Amino acid sequence: QVYLEESGGGLVQPGGSLRLSCVASGSIFSGDVMRWYRQAPGKERELDAAIISESSTVYADSVKGRFTISRDNAENTVILEMDSLRPEDTAVYYCNIYSSNYYRTFWGQGTQVTVSS
């Protein structure tokens, strides 16, 4: 099994920043894809960013230039740095990993991000 635990969510004003962390435990490998998704009320879950390595990242158009994904393989952690936050970024943010050991995807429980003045 792989367990994911997100942290770092909270309330922030528009234009502010937050740093989300996701720690993975269990059998994972440095080449396993890790992703951050968001789900706003009444909407489907959508991908914000994905990372295999620092040179292999993908971003949704809506977050390009504002969010940065990174990972620390020694700590089994993936980070999402979020800058210039907007009210429309308000959502529950989920960490996700595809395990090459178990051939399946695992999800965290999510962390709430609220952008409001």
C-alpha positions in Angstrom: 0.0 0.0 0.0 0.9 3.6 -0.5 -0.3 6.3 1.8 -0.4 10.0 1.0 -0.9 12.9 3.5 -1.4 16.4 2.3 -0.9 19.5 4.4 -0.5 23.3 4.0 -4.0 24.3 3.0 -5.8 27.2 4.6 -7.4 30.6 4.0 -5.5 33.2 2.0 -6.3 36.6 0.4 -6.3 37.0 -3.3 -2.8 37.5 -4.6 -1.4 35.6 -1.7 0.6 32.4 -1.7 0.4 28.9 -0.1 2.7 25.9 -0.1 1.1 22.5 -0.1 3.0 19.4 0.9 2.3 15.7 0.3 4.2 13.0 2.0 4.1 9.5 0.6 4.7 6.4 2.7 5.0 2.8 1.5 6.7 1.4 -1.5 7.3 4.2 -4.0 10.0 4.9 -6.6 11.6 8.1 -7.8 10.1 7.5 -11.3 6.5 7.2 -10.1 4.4 10.1 -11.4 3.1 12.4 -8.7 0.2 14.8 -9.3 -1.8 17.6 -7.7 -5.5 17.8 -8.5 -8.2 20.2 -7.3 -11.9 19.8 -6.8 -14.1 22.8 -6.4 -17.7 22.5 -5.1 -20.0 21.1 -7.7 -17.2 20.5 -10.2 -15.2 17.5 -11.3 -11.7 16.8 -10.1 -9.1 18.3 -12.4 -5.4 18.1 -12.8 -3.2 21.1 -11.8 0.3 19.7 -12.1 2.3 16.5 -12.5 5.9 15.6 -12.0 8.2 12.8 -12.7 11.5 14.7 -12.2 12.4 18.4 -12.1 12.9 18.3 -15.9 9.6 16.6 -16.5 6.6 18.6 -15.3 3.2 19.3 -16.7 0.9 22.2 -15.7 -2.7 23.0 -16.5 -3.0 26.3 -18.5 -4.9 27.9 -15.6 -2.0 27.6 -13.2 1.0 28.0 -15.6 3.3 30.8 -14.3 1.6 30.8 -10.9 2.1 27.3 -9.5 5.3 25.3 -9.2 5.5 21.6 -8.6 8.6 19.9 -7.1 9.6 16.7 -5.4 12.1 15.5 -2.8 12.7 11.9 -3.4 14.7 11.5 -0.3 11.7 12.6 1.8 9.1 11.0 -0.5 7.5 14.5 -0.7 5.8 16.4 -3.5 5.3 20.2 -3.1 3.0 22.6 -4.8 4.0 26.2 -4.5 1.0 28.4 -5.3 1.4 32.1 -6.0 -0.9 34.9 -7.2 -3.8 33.0 -5.8 -7.3 33.8 -7.1 -10.8 33.2 -5.7 -11.3 30.6 -8.4 -8.5 28.6 -7.0 -10.7 27.8 -4.0 -11.0 24.0 -3.9 -9.9 20.8 -2.1 -6.4 19.9 -3.3 -5.5 16.3 -3.6 -2.2 14.5 -4.0 -2.0 11.5 -6.3 0.7 9.0 -7.2 0.8 6.2 -9.7 2.6 3.3 -8.2 4.8 1.3 -10.5 5.0 -1.3 -7.8 1.3 -1.9 -7.4 0.2 -0.8 -10.9 -2.5 1.5 -9.5 -3.1 5.1 -8.4 -3.4 6.2 -4.8 -5.0 9.3 -3.4 -4.6 11.5 -0.3 -7.5 12.8 1.7 -7.2 16.3 0.4 -6.5 19.7 1.9 -8.8 22.7 1.7 -7.6 25.9 0.1 -9.8 29.0 0.3 -8.9 32.2 -1.5 -11.1 35.1 -0.2 -10.8 38.6 1.2 
